[in-house]
Amino acid sequence: MKPVYADLSLLITAVIWGTGFPATFYALQSGFSTSFILLIRFSVAAAILAIGLHRRIMAMSRPDFIRGLITGIFLFLAFYTQTFALRFTTPSNNAFITATNVIMVPFMTWLLFRKRPHRKFFILPFVTFIGVAILTYRPGVGFHFSTGDTFTLLCAFFFALHISYLDTVTKQSDPALLTFLQMATASVLSLLYFITIDYGVVGTDILWSRGLLWSLYLGLFSTLIAFFLQTSAQKYTTSTKTAIFLSSESLFGSLFSVLLAIEPYSVFMVSGGAVILVSIILSEVNIRFPKPAERHKHTM
């Protein structure tokens, strides 16, 4: 896969993920619990991958298993907090705040692999914070950072961990096998959470056909296809570039949410989202800070 195709794959992934915000919202509105939605979406993806990759799965090495297990744990935590957050916030807030993982990725890479980020990444979090503050402003109420917004910010943190770690392991493992291991791990964790804590989902007031339809969409498109594209593409690009492309899901998520009349268009949505997107774009742009000698020369 050439770099240009890797970039295109990541953009397609972002569009698919953008549709995932309203799909998840509709699944939750159908009465499905967070863990039940995740159980369906990850199980569907894992089952299909298992059929096509059974020979590679049987021949997997212990390092491959460990890499897939760790990546799958990060993936489950990211999606659980993101899906749970949608009960208490809007799809646009969920999408834009999730996108702040771009600003976190360089710091995660620094923490995990001792690669110090560029100086601009010590400034961009403050720009992002301003965007989040505008995004969460409510006329007559003021700045209201809801429970859902808090969980979405936690979700961004786990996605940053996932992207940073995946950037390294995709260079060492088969992307298809790694995708299966992530899905399988997240499926098992979803099942454990469901049967121990969330089993009360089964009831008479659930819209089963509607909930299953959206959950299956999440499993086939937002999980199986999207993550296979992401995992394959990351082998030929960097973690920061991956985060930039995937962050555009916030634009598509908000767009689909407004078009489907899930939430109304607002100035604060556009303004806050724009500030966040500016910080995301700046994180990819090469910003050159002058050295002390150069600054002195300019003042002469």
C-alpha positions in Angstrom: 0.0 0.0 0.0 1.5 3.3 -1.1 1.4 6.3 1.2 -1.3 8.0 -0.9 -3.5 4.9 -0.6 -2.8 4.8 3.1 -4.1 8.4 3.4 -7.2 7.6 1.4 -7.9 4.6 3.5 -7.7 6.7 6.7 -10.0 9.3 5.2 -12.6 6.6 4.3 -12.2 5.3 7.8 -13.0 8.8 9.2 -16.2 9.0 7.0 -17.4 5.6 8.2 -16.6 6.5 11.8 -18.5 9.8 11.3 -21.7 7.8 10.5 -21.0 5.7 13.6 -22.0 8.5 16.0 -25.6 8.7 14.9 -25.7 4.9 14.6 -24.6 4.5 18.2 -27.1 7.2 19.3 -29.9 5.3 17.6 -28.8 2.0 19.1 -28.8 3.5 22.6 -32.2 5.1 21.9 -33.5 1.6 21.1 -32.8 0.5 24.7 -29.6 -1.4 24.2 -26.9 -1.0 26.9 -23.4 0.2 26.2 -21.8 -3.2 26.7 -24.5 -5.0 24.6 -23.9 -2.7 21.7 -20.1 -3.3 21.9 -20.6 -7.0 22.3 -22.6 -7.1 19.0 -20.3 -4.8 17.0 -17.0 -6.5 18.1 -18.4 -10.1 18.0 -19.6 -9.6 14.4 -16.2 -8.3 13.3 -14.3 -11.0 15.2 -16.4 -13.8 13.8 -16.1 -12.7 10.2 -12.3 -12.2 10.6 -12.0 -15.6 12.2 -13.5 -17.3 9.2 -11.1 -15.7 6.8 -8.0 -15.8 9.0 -8.3 -19.2 10.7 -5.0 -20.5 9.4 -3.1 -17.4 10.4 -4.9 -17.4 13.8 -3.8 -21.0 14.4 -0.2 -20.1 13.5 0.0 -16.8 15.6 3.0 -16.3 17.8 2.9 -15.4 21.5 4.2 -11.9 20.8 1.4 -11.4 18.3 -1.1 -12.5 20.9 0.2 -10.1 23.5 0.3 -7.2 21.1 -3.3 -7.9 20.0 -4.4 -8.3 23.6 -3.0 -5.0 24.8 -4.3 -3.1 21.7 -7.7 -4.7 22.2 -7.9 -3.6 25.8 -7.1 0.0 24.8 -9.8 -0.3 22.1 -12.4 -1.6 24.4 -11.8 1.1 27.0 -11.9 3.8 24.3 -15.2 2.6 22.8 -16.9 1.8 26.1 -16.3 5.4 27.4 -17.3 6.9 24.0 -20.5 4.9 23.7 -21.4 5.4 27.4 -20.8 9.2 27.0 -23.4 9.4 24.2 -26.1 8.8 26.8 -25.3 12.2 28.4 -24.0 14.4 25.5 -24.7 15.2 21.9 -23.2 13.4 18.9 -21.3 16.5 17.9 -19.8 17.0 21.3 -18.9 13.4 21.4 -17.3 13.6 18.0 -15.3 16.8 18.5 -14.1 16.0 22.0 -13.0 12.5 20.8 -10.9 14.3 18.1 -8.8 15.9 20.8 -6.9 12.6 21.0 -4.7 14.1 18.2 -3.2 16.5 20.7 -2.7 13.7 23.1 -1.0 11.2 20.7 2.5 12.9 20.8 2.5 12.9 24.6 1.5 9.3 24.6 4.3 8.5 22.2 6.7 10.5 24.5 5.5 8.5 27.5 5.6 5.1 25.9 8.6 5.4 23.6 10.6 8.5 24.9 10.1 10.5 21.7 9.8 14.1 22.9 7.1 16.0 21.0 7.6 19.3 19.1 7.3 22.4 21.2 4.0 23.3 19.6 2.3 20.4 21.4 2.9 22.2 24.7 0.7 25.1 23.4 -2.0 23.3 21.4 -3.7 21.7 24.4 -4.6 25.2 25.6 -6.1 26.0 22.1 -8.0 22.8 22.2 -9.3 23.6 25.7 -10.7 26.9 24.4 -12.5 25.0 21.6 -14.0 22.5 24.1 -15.1 25.3 26.4 -17.0 27.0 23.5 -18.4 23.7 22.3 -19.9 23.0 25.8 -21.3 26.5 26.3 -25.1 26.6 26.7 -27.0 29.9 26.3 -28.6 30.9 29.6 -26.6 28.2 31.4 -23.0 29.1 30.7 -20.1 26.6 30.3 -21.5 23.2 31.0 -19.1 20.3 30.8 -21.5 17.4 31.3 -20.9 13.8 32.5 -20.9 12.7 28.8 -18.3 15.3 27.9 -16.1 14.1 30.7 -16.3 10.4 29.6 -15.7 11.5 26.0 -12.5 13.2 27.1 -11.5 10.0 28.8 -12.3 8.2 25.6 -9.9 10.5 23.7 -7.2 9.6 26.1 -7.7 5.8 25.5 -7.8 6.4 21.7 -4.5 8.3 22.0 -3.0 5.3 23.8 -4.5 2.9 21.2 -3.1 4.9 18.2 0.4 5.4 19.8 0.8 1.7 20.7 -0.7 0.5 17.3 1.9 2.7 15.5 4.6 0.4 16.8 3.0 -3.0 16.7 1.7 -2.7 13.2 5.3 -2.6 12.1 5.9 -6.0 13.8 2.7 -8.0 13.2 0.3 -8.9 10.4 -2.3 -6.1 10.3 -5.2 -8.5 9.5 -4.2 -10.8 12.4 -3.8 -7.8 14.7 -7.3 -6.5 13.7 -8.8 -9.9 14.6 -7.0 -10.0 18.0 -8.3 -6.5 18.8 -11.8 -7.4 17.9 -11.7 -10.7 19.8 -10.2 -9.1 23.0 -12.8 -6.3 22.9 -15.6 -8.9 22.4 -14.5 -10.9 25.4 -14.3 -7.8 27.6 -17.7 -6.6 26.4 -19.2 -10.0 27.2 -17.6 -10.1 30.7 -19.0 -6.6 31.4 -22.4 -7.5 30.1 -22.9 -10.7 32.1 -21.5 -9.3 35.3 -22.8 -5.8 35.4 -25.0 -4.9 32.4 -27.2 -8.0 32.1 -30.3 -6.0 32.9 -30.5 -4.9 29.3 -32.9 -7.7 28.4 -36.4 -6.4 28.9 -39.8 -5.8 27.2 -39.3 -2.1 26.3 -36.4 -2.7 23.9 -36.8 -2.0 20.2 -34.9 -5.1 19.1 -35.1 -4.8 15.3 -34.0 -1.2 15.3 -31.2 -1.8 17.9 -29.9 -4.8 16.1 -29.9 -3.1 12.8 -27.7 -0.2 14.0 -25.5 -2.5 16.1 -24.9 -4.7 13.1 -24.0 -1.6 11.0 -21.5 -0.7 13.7 -20.0 -4.2 13.6 -19.7 -4.5 9.9 -18.8 -1.0 8.8 -17.6 1.1 11.8 -15.6 -1.8 13.2 -14.7 -4.6 10.7 -14.1 -2.5 7.6 -12.9 0.7 9.3 -10.4 -0.9 11.6 -9.0 -3.1 9.0 -8.4 0.0 6.8 -6.8 1.8 9.8 -4.6 -1.1 10.8 -3.4 -1.7 7.3 -2.8 2.0 6.6 -0.8 2.6 9.8 1.9 0.2 8.5 2.7 2.8 5.9 2.3 6.1 7.8 2.9 7.8 11.1 0.8 7.8 14.3 0.5 11.6 14.2 -0.7 11.6 10.5 -3.1 8.8 11.4 -4.6 10.9 14.2 -5.0 13.9 11.9 -6.9 12.0 9.3 -9.0 10.1 11.8 -9.9 13.3 13.6 -11.9 14.4 10.6 -14.5 12.0 11.8 -15.6 14.8 14.1 -16.7 16.8 11.0 -18.6 13.9 9.5 -20.1 12.9 12.8 -21.5 16.4 13.4 -22.6 16.8 9.8 -24.6 13.5 9.9 -26.0 14.3 13.3 -27.4 17.6 12.0 -28.6 16.2 8.7 -30.5 13.4 10.5 -32.1 16.0 12.9 -30.6 14.4 16.0 -29.5 17.8 17.1 -29.9 21.3 15.8 -27.2 23.4 14.2 -25.7 26.0 16.6 -23.1 28.7 16.5 -21.3 27.2 19.5 -21.1 23.8 17.7 -19.5 25.4 14.7 -17.2 27.8 16.6 -16.0 25.3 19.2 -15.5 22.6 16.5 -13.6 25.0 14.3 -11.2 25.9 17.1 -10.6 22.2 17.8 -10.0 21.5 14.2 -7.5 24.4 13.9 -5.5 23.0 16.8 -5.6 19.6 15.0 -4.4 21.0 11.7 -1.7 22.9 13.5 -0.5 19.7 15.1 0.3 18.4 11.6 1.8 21.6 10.1 5.5 22.2 10.5 5.9 25.1 12.8 9.5 26.3 13.1 10.5 28.2 16.2 13.5 30.5 15.8 16.6 29.6 17.8 17.9 32.1 20.4 20.7 33.2 18.1 18.2 33.9 15.3 15.9 35.9 17.6 18.8 38.0 18.6 19.8 38.6 15.0 16.3 39.8 14.1 16.4 42.4 16.8 19.7 43.9 15.6 
